[in-house]
């Protein structure tokens, strides 16, 4: 209950400022927009490029517990990505939506993450501008709609830099 009181007081003080309320509302709208454009029609897109590699690696994880290819070789490249895609594929079946879900999900999570990172390093106005740019950027949207690992890589890369920044430069040990 001690931490709940701290969190409530921090939230109350943060939302007393009307600018923070406006920025929060903009961030929610930008994230909702980013969610819509990343998830819309992901089930009707055709596979292209290296998507077949992702399908085979995920199928190997579902069948054998590791990304074994039809050749008998094990696909070690993007190993984490195959396991991420195996979870929705196990639940919904091995289809376009299940294989694209992790990319779209982490593409959406990148929007508030970039806001937090830029807000802490520059200011909240630059943070909201960066979130808007990431939400609207055509490359970001398309990378989030592929069956490849690009969105997950970007999210975890930015998260690691952000946490390093907070731990090393801001000396936060939590």
C-alpha positions, 0 to 999 in steps of 0.5 A, spaced: 500 500 500 506 504 501 507 504 493 500 505 491 500 511 495 506 514 492 504 512 485 497 516 486 501 522 489 505 522 483 500 521 478 495 526 481 501 531 481 503 530 474 496 531 472 495 537 475 498 541 470 494 542 464 499 541 459 501 534 461 494 532 461 494 535 453 500 531 452 497 525 455 491 525 451 495 526 444 500 520 446 494 516 447 491 518 440 497 517 437 498 510 440 491 509 438 492 511 431 498 507 431 495 501 433 489 502 428 494 503 422 499 497 424 493 492 425 489 494 420 488 488 414 494 484 417 491 478 415 490 479 408 497 481 406 501 476 402 508 474 404 514 477 401 521 477 401 524 473 407 517 472 410 518 464 408 524 464 413 520 466 419 514 461 417 519 455 417 522 457 423 516 458 427 513 452 424 519 448 427 518 451 434 511 449 434 513 442 431 520 440 435 521 446 440 526 449 436 527 452 429 528 446 425 528 447 418 525 442 413 533 441 411 534 439 418 538 445 419 537 449 425 535 456 424 539 460 429 538 467 426 533 471 430 531 465 434 528 470 439 523 472 434 521 465 432 519 464 439 515 470 440 511 468 433 510 461 436 506 464 442 500 467 437 501 461 432 500 456 437 493 460 440 491 462 433 494 457 428 500 459 423 497 464 419 498 471 417 495 475 423 499 470 428 505 471 425 505 479 424 502 480 431 508 481 435 511 485 430 505 490 430 505 489 437 512 491 438 511 497 433 505 500 437 509 499 444 515 503 440 511 509 440 510 511 448 517 508 449 520 513 444 516 518 448 519 516 454 526 516 452 526 523 448 522 526 454 527 524 459 533 526 454 530 532 451 523 535 454 516 533 453 514 537 447 520 533 443 517 527 446 510 528 443 513 530 437 518 524 436 512 519 438 507 523 432 513 522 427 514 514 429 506 513 429 505 516 422 512 514 419 510 510 413 517 505 414 515 504 421 508 502 419 510 497 414 516 494 418 511 493 424 506 489 419 512 484 416 513 477 419 520 479 420 524 481 427 525 489 425 519 492 430 522 487 436 529 489 435 527 496 434 523 496 441 528 492 445 534 496 442 531 503 444 529 500 451 536 497 453 538 504 451 533 508 455 534 503 461 542 504 460 541 512 460 536 512 466 541 507 470 548 510 468 546 518 467 540 519 472 543 514 477 537 510 478 538 503 481 531 501 480 
